[in-house]
């Protein structure tokens, strides 16, 4: 247990993190109660939220602390009246599932948005190749709207480390501007897939041309490239369209 | 002409705005030179950028001012070494074109990302229904990566004001959770279209069910809704797929 006086502003090196605000905190409580240390509530929170939090925490055996002072010390925005304190935990992606593979993503907002979109289209397993953004930062958690707590996000030290364990059992599709096939021309088979995306600024390097079937989301020459979360969202939509249309 | 001493931190009410950083400033200079008041350069800017800016501005007859003090006063991030000062101008969308219609968008990052994505798929005409985010804020311009300067973005006081002038000549597709058709089932015809999206938090109200053909991007029940810029990007991809695949 972390004592209240030990709780500090979020730090990447700490072994605990926070959910800021109602939406991610409820997702945390519902989906990962075992990783919650405690819940902090501001005295000005509305009565119905107070009741809902109190009941949910009683049910799950989680401590609720009303401390406006502590919330004001930890939060990043004045509007935040509810904070979940959680242990960082390790996750393992499944073999028998489709994957999104993010190589060196550097923007926590992008990664959070990608998690939420992936979950929206039924993909719950995300591989992240380091170096990468801190997946447990409150900013990533918020951008995912708490989707992270219904998913498995596993870190790998290199793409090869991912490929060795998971590459053989699925078709890999690296998304890159030099790719040999357009997204709309890919025939999605029945087996599992892994959709691979590079860093926001640099994309995937040429070595990925020899990984599986490279794909380009072709667009006009008026822009250099699509935003990473947009490209990922469009790709996920296309690869799962049979399920949702 | 605005005198240098009159230049203040960006204000929504001012009749001028700024491009912060190289990418949006170059897009401004290339595509809208007639609206540029002047360009400000920091003394620590790299030699090749300095040359490129100086040459482009000489060609277009635009004043370049080296003033680190002024840049440090105006910029929002320390990394910004180049600022374009531009007059806010009015734009009119075309009749003979596809449109994106954003009803009451409230997040400038979303609007900028949507502009960039639309341009990427060949749509240059955007209607924005007020109240809405400030389209000339440096944050919107930056999120659009300067795409705004190759596009027409027109504000309307109400959806009816848009519909009266532009609704008759195109099929309108409001995107909403209660829609009657799934995106993948829409048959995109040869005529022009208008894709309509609601506010980030509230979406489109039920009155839009009677506007044209309502559409849903169906997804799993694990998330409440897709992020606005993601939903817009996926819709634009689907409606333009014949052109780019």
Interface residues (C-beta under 8 A of the other chain):
Chain A: X113 X116 X117 X119 X120 X121 X122 X145 X147 X150 X182 X183 X184 X185 X217 X218 X219 X220 X222 X223 X224 X226 X227 X229 X230 X233 X234 X237 X238 X241 X244 X245
Chain B: X113 X116 X117 X119 X120 X121 X122 X145 X147 X150 X182 X183 X184 X185 X217 X218 X219 X220 X222 X223 X224 X226 X227 X229 X230 X233 X234 X237 X238 X241 X244 X245
